[in-house]
């Protein structure tokens, strides 16, 4: 069965396999209590005086996130542009049961990491392990106490941008924890998985409180990432489709402003392309954000079929396009391992999940734990997920390796190196790859 014919299997939804669908199909819902405002002709003090609460003052890009009534806003910013905050509401893909791997916390799991093998990560570590690089994970929170992440987690610089009062770290879902492990899981503790840049530092920027995040929170997290000196920011999230007019026009313009600010101040933005099987090059009057914003390094997903379960070896190689990935020659910067699946194999008893990406996750503390244990705590574990959300941190990790090896390189130079050393696999359509499938070793040697 060809990789491209499998694409027809998935028309019911943009699919992320195993976990919340961060970075897939969304619907945009207006919030009437929170607004994003241009502030060229006003100030935070004036907005406060008008009865508005300034949630985030993004002074360097002439923007602010405010809460209050629209009438109060209109009276203060008559000549300023503003728009109601738009939430990224996530649409889960088909549920895929994660397989139990009871020895995951006891034995090194590198043999199951086809993604790291395809990128020759051990060879890359002979040149760089990401020392000195700082990566923001703008997501639903990172479990900093995970045995494979506690060495990298910077709690002091981490922040919760949701306003839910629950502090940093994850609530119930382990999406951001999975992403962080792909970037920086410890390679020297003789357990678990290996991250692409295990010596890099992780800054946890939580923008999800439940299944949705707002653009305002994401803007504030990007701004914070720049302010605390992050070299790379990973955004495994997105909104699609957004009409190019109305919401798309305002948010596209403001997004371009803050993304350009990040890029010009040393923070490379690596963003998932989305999981809708959509041709972003020819999708008419809609836009995918933030991956189609200015300065975005937009990442498509690839994956194998048959890794350690096919009777006759791999049916498709790790660099083949995943069935769910968005594509489009000018909309994709590079492609990276995000996991794939033969949907016909699900439920047949074969370990189809081996074609997904294995990384750090967590389980809730069992209800029957000893007295004094917090039932809201999480226990570090390992699990499989797939999506452009999983491909994105592969590139963020590779960028961290390059930052470590070339600390004076600008975001544009890091991106150019990743692009110039990537290549489109023979026999595949460039629309799924942009510059090509990433090659961290070649990038480090360039």
C-alpha positions in Angstrom: 0.0 0.0 0.0 1.5 3.3 -1.0 2.0 6.2 1.4 -0.1 8.5 -0.7 -3.1 6.1 -1.0 -3.2 5.9 2.8 -4.0 9.6 2.8 -7.5 8.7 1.7 -8.1 6.8 4.9 -8.3 10.0 6.9 -10.9 12.4 5.7 -13.1 12.4 8.8 -10.8 14.6 11.0 -7.4 16.1 11.3 -5.7 13.2 13.1 -3.4 13.2 16.0 -2.9 9.8 17.4 -2.8 9.2 21.1 -3.3 12.4 23.2 -4.9 15.8 22.7 -4.9 17.1 19.2 -2.8 20.2 19.7 -2.0 21.6 16.3 -4.9 20.1 14.4 -8.3 21.2 13.0 -9.8 24.0 15.1 -12.8 26.2 15.4 -12.4 29.8 16.3 -14.7 31.1 19.0 -14.8 34.8 20.0 -14.3 35.9 23.6 -16.1 39.1 24.5 -14.2 39.8 27.7 -10.6 39.8 26.4 -9.2 41.9 23.6 -5.9 42.3 21.7 -5.2 46.0 21.2 -2.7 48.0 19.2 -1.2 50.6 21.6 0.6 53.0 19.3 -1.6 55.9 20.4 -2.5 54.8 23.9 -0.8 53.3 27.0 -1.3 50.7 29.6 -2.0 53.5 32.1 -4.7 55.0 29.9 -6.3 51.6 29.4 -6.4 51.0 33.1 -7.9 54.4 33.7 -10.7 53.6 31.3 -11.7 50.7 33.5 -9.9 48.0 31.5 -7.5 45.5 33.0 -4.2 45.1 31.2 -3.4 41.4 31.4 -0.2 41.5 29.3 1.6 44.7 28.2 3.6 43.8 25.1 5.2 47.2 25.0 8.0 46.4 22.6 5.5 45.5 19.8 2.9 48.1 20.7 0.3 45.6 21.8 -1.6 44.8 24.9 -4.0 42.1 26.1 -6.9 43.7 28.0 -10.0 42.5 29.8 -13.2 44.5 30.2 -16.2 45.8 28.3 -16.1 46.6 24.6 -17.8 49.9 25.3 -15.0 51.0 27.6 -12.5 49.8 25.0 -14.1 51.8 22.3 -14.0 55.0 24.3 -10.3 54.7 24.9 -9.0 53.4 21.6 -11.1 55.2 19.0 -8.3 55.3 16.5 -6.6 52.0 17.5 -7.3 48.6 16.0 -8.5 45.9 18.3 -10.2 42.6 18.1 -11.9 40.1 20.5 -9.5 37.4 21.6 -9.8 34.2 19.6 -9.4 30.9 21.2 -7.8 27.9 19.6 -10.3 25.2 20.2 -8.9 21.8 19.6 -10.7 19.0 17.7 -9.4 15.6 18.8 -8.4 13.2 16.1 -9.4 9.5 16.2 -8.6 7.9 19.6 -5.8 5.4 19.6 -5.1 3.3 22.6 -1.6 3.7 23.9 0.1 0.3 24.4 1.4 -0.6 27.9 5.2 -0.7 28.1 5.8 -1.9 31.7 9.6 -1.7 31.5 9.7 1.8 30.1 11.0 3.4 33.3 13.6 0.6 33.8 15.2 0.1 30.5 16.7 2.5 27.8 14.1 2.9 25.1 16.3 4.1 22.3 15.7 0.9 20.2 12.1 2.0 19.9 13.0 5.6 18.9 12.9 5.2 15.1 12.7 9.1 15.0 16.1 9.5 16.6 17.6 6.7 14.6 16.4 8.2 11.3 18.2 11.5 12.3 21.4 9.8 13.5 21.1 11.6 16.9 23.9 9.7 18.6 26.2 10.9 15.9 25.0 14.4 16.3 25.7 14.3 20.0 29.4 13.7 19.2 29.4 17.3 18.0 26.7 18.9 20.2 24.2 17.9 22.9 22.6 21.4 23.1 24.7 22.8 25.9 23.8 26.4 26.6 20.7 26.5 24.4 17.3 27.5 25.9 14.1 26.3 24.4 10.6 27.5 25.3 7.8 24.9 25.1 4.6 26.9 24.4 2.1 24.2 25.1 -0.2 22.7 27.8 2.5 22.5 30.5 5.6 20.4 31.1 6.1 17.9 34.0 9.3 19.3 35.3 9.6 16.4 37.8 9.8 13.7 35.2 12.9 11.7 35.6 13.9 12.4 32.0 13.2 16.1 32.2 14.1 17.4 35.7 17.7 18.0 34.6 16.5 20.5 31.9 13.4 22.2 33.4 13.9 25.8 34.4 11.0 26.5 36.8 12.2 30.0 37.6 11.7 31.2 34.0 8.6 29.2 33.4 5.2 30.9 33.5 1.4 30.2 33.2 -0.3 32.5 30.7 -3.8 31.1 31.0 -5.0 33.1 34.1 -6.4 29.9 35.6 -4.4 30.3 38.8 -3.0 26.8 38.7 0.7 27.7 38.2 3.2 26.2 35.9 3.3 22.6 34.8 0.5 20.5 33.2 -3.0 20.0 34.5 -4.3 16.7 33.0 -2.8 16.2 29.6 0.8 15.2 28.8 1.1 16.7 25.3 3.6 19.4 26.4 5.6 16.8 28.4 5.8 14.6 25.3 7.0 17.5 23.3 9.7 18.5 25.9 11.0 14.9 26.0 11.5 14.9 22.3 13.6 18.0 22.6 15.6 17.4 25.8 15.0 14.0 27.5 18.1 13.0 29.5 20.7 10.8 27.6 22.8 10.1 30.7 20.5 8.7 33.3 20.3 5.1 31.8 16.5 5.1 31.7 13.7 6.2 29.3 14.2 7.9 26.0 16.8 10.2 24.4 16.1 13.8 23.4 17.6 15.5 20.4 19.2 18.2 22.6 19.5 16.6 26.1 21.7 19.3 27.4 19.4 22.1 26.4 17.3 24.0 29.0 13.4 23.9 28.9 11.2 26.9 29.7 7.6 25.9 30.3 5.1 28.4 28.9 1.6 27.0 29.6 -1.0 28.5 27.3 -3.7 25.8 27.5 -6.1 25.4 30.4 -8.1 22.4 29.2 -8.5 21.8 25.4 -8.1 25.4 24.2 -5.7 28.3 24.2 -6.2 31.9 23.1 -4.1 33.8 20.7 -3.6 36.4 23.4 -1.9 33.9 25.7 0.2 32.6 22.8 1.3 36.1 21.9 2.2 36.8 25.5 4.2 33.5 25.7 6.2 34.4 22.6 6.9 37.8 24.1 8.1 36.2 27.3 10.3 33.7 25.5 12.1 36.6 23.9 12.4 38.5 27.2 14.0 35.5 29.1 16.5 34.8 26.3 15.1 31.7 24.7 17.0 30.7 21.5 14.1 28.6 20.2 10.4 28.5 20.9 8.4 25.3 20.1 4.8 25.8 19.2 3.0 22.5 18.6 -0.3 24.2 18.2 -2.4 26.0 15.6 -5.7 27.3 14.3 -7.1 26.2 10.9 -9.1 27.2 9.0 -9.3 31.0 9.8 -10.8 33.2 7.2 -8.2 35.4 5.6 -10.5 38.4 6.0 -11.8 39.6 9.4 -10.1 37.5 12.1 -7.4 36.3 9.7 -6.6 39.8 8.6 -6.2 41.2 12.1 -4.5 38.3 13.8 -2.3 37.6 10.8 -1.0 41.2 11.0 -0.5 41.2 14.7 1.1 37.8 14.6 3.5 38.8 12.0 4.5 41.8 14.1 5.3 39.7 17.2 6.9 36.9 15.2 9.2 39.4 13.5 10.1 40.9 16.9 11.0 37.4 18.2 13.1 36.6 15.2 15.0 39.9 15.2 15.7 39.5 18.9 17.2 36.0 18.7 14.3 33.6 19.2 13.6 31.1 16.4 9.9 30.1 16.2 9.4 26.5 15.2 5.7 25.8 14.6 3.6 22.7 13.7 2.0 22.8 10.3 -1.2 21.1 11.4 -2.9 17.7 10.9 -5.7 18.3 8.5 -4.3 16.7 5.4 -4.8 20.2 4.0 -3.1 21.7 1.0 -2.1 25.0 2.5 -0.8 26.2 -0.8 -4.2 26.1 -2.5 -6.8 26.4 0.3 -8.5 29.5 -1.0 -9.8 32.1 1.5 -8.5 30.6 4.7 -5.3 30.6 6.6 -3.5 28.4 9.1 -2.0 30.2 12.1 0.6 30.6 13.5 2.5 28.4 11.1 1.7 30.6 8.1 2.9 33.8 9.9 6.0 35.7 9.1 9.3 34.2 10.3 7.6 30.9 11.2 9.6 27.7 10.6 6.7 25.5 9.6 7.1 21.8 10.2 5.4 18.9 8.4 5.4 15.3 9.7 6.8 12.0 8.4 6.8 8.5 9.7 7.3 4.8 8.9 4.8 2.0 8.5 5.8 -1.3 10.0 8.6 -0.4 12.4 9.3 -3.5 14.4 6.0 -5.1 13.4 5.8 -5.5 9.6 6.2 -9.1 8.5 8.5 -8.0 5.6 10.1 -5.0 7.1 9.1 -1.4 6.6 6.3 -0.8 4.3 7.1 2.9 4.3 10.4 4.6 5.5 10.6 7.1 8.3 11.0 10.0 5.9 7.7 9.3 4.1 4.8 11.8 4.6 2.4 11.1 7.4 -1.1 10.6 6.3 -2.5 13.5 8.3 0.1 16.2 7.7 -0.7 19.5 6.2 1.4 20.4 3.1 2.1 23.0 0.5 5.4 23.9 -1.1 5.5 27.5 0.2 3.7 26.7 3.5 6.2 24.1 4.7 9.8 24.9 5.7 11.0 21.4 6.5 9.7 18.0 7.4 10.6 15.9 10.4 9.6 12.6 12.2 6.1 13.0 13.7 4.8 9.4 13.4 2.4 7.7 11.0 -0.1 4.9 11.3 -1.6 2.2 9.2 -5.2 2.7 10.3 -6.2 -0.8 9.0 -3.8 -2.3 11.5 -5.4 -0.8 14.6 -7.3 -3.4 16.6 -5.6 -6.3 14.9 -3.2 -7.1 17.7 0.0 -5.9 15.9 2.1 -3.2 17.6 1.1 -0.5 15.1 1.9 2.1 17.7 5.6 1.6 17.1 5.2 3.9 14.1 4.2 6.7 16.4 6.8 8.8 18.4 7.8 7.5 21.8 8.6 10.2 24.4 8.0 11.3 28.0 4.4 11.3 29.4 2.9 10.9 32.8 0.2 8.9 34.7 -1.9 10.2 37.5 -1.1 9.0 41.0 -3.5 6.0 41.7 -6.3 6.7 44.1 -5.1 4.0 46.5 -1.7 5.5 47.1 -0.4 5.9 50.7 -1.7 8.6 52.9 -0.1 11.9 52.3 0.2 11.5 48.6 -1.3 14.3 46.5 -3.8 12.7 44.1 -3.2 15.5 41.7 0.4 14.6 41.3 1.7 12.9 38.2 4.1 10.0 37.8 6.5 10.2 34.9 6.1 7.6 32.3 6.5 7.0 28.5 4.1 6.8 25.7 3.4 7.1 21.9 1.8 10.1 20.1 1.8 11.3 16.5 1.2 14.6 14.8 3.0 17.6 13.4 3.0 18.4 17.2 5.6 15.6 17.5 7.5 16.6 14.4 7.9 20.2 15.5 10.1 19.5 18.6 12.4 17.3 16.4 13.3 20.5 14.6 13.4 22.7 17.7 15.8 20.2 19.2 18.0 20.3 16.0 17.9 24.1 16.2 19.1 23.9 19.8 22.0 21.7 18.8 23.0 24.3 16.2 22.6 27.2 18.7 24.9 25.4 21.1 27.5 24.8 18.4 27.2 28.3 16.9 26.1 30.6 19.7 26.5 33.7 17.6 24.2 32.5 14.8 21.0 34.4 14.3 17.6 32.6 14.0 17.7 33.2 10.2 21.1 31.6 10.0 20.0 28.6 12.1 16.9 28.2 9.9 19.0 28.5 6.7 21.4 25.8 7.9 18.5 23.4 8.6 17.0 24.1 5.2 20.3 23.9 3.2 21.2 20.5 4.7 17.7 19.0 4.4 16.7 17.0 1.3 13.5 15.8 -0.4 13.6 12.0 -0.5 13.7 10.5 -3.9 10.2 9.7 -5.3 8.3 12.0 -3.0 6.5 15.3 -3.6 8.3 18.5 -2.5 5.0 19.9 -1.3 5.3 17.7 1.8 8.8 18.8 2.7 9.6 22.4 1.8 13.4 22.3 1.8 13.4 18.6 2.8 13.6 16.1 5.6 16.0 17.5 8.3 19.5 16.1 8.8 20.9 17.4 12.1 24.3 15.8 11.6 24.8 17.5 8.2 23.6 20.8 9.7 26.1 20.6 12.5 28.9 19.8 10.0 28.1 22.6 7.6 
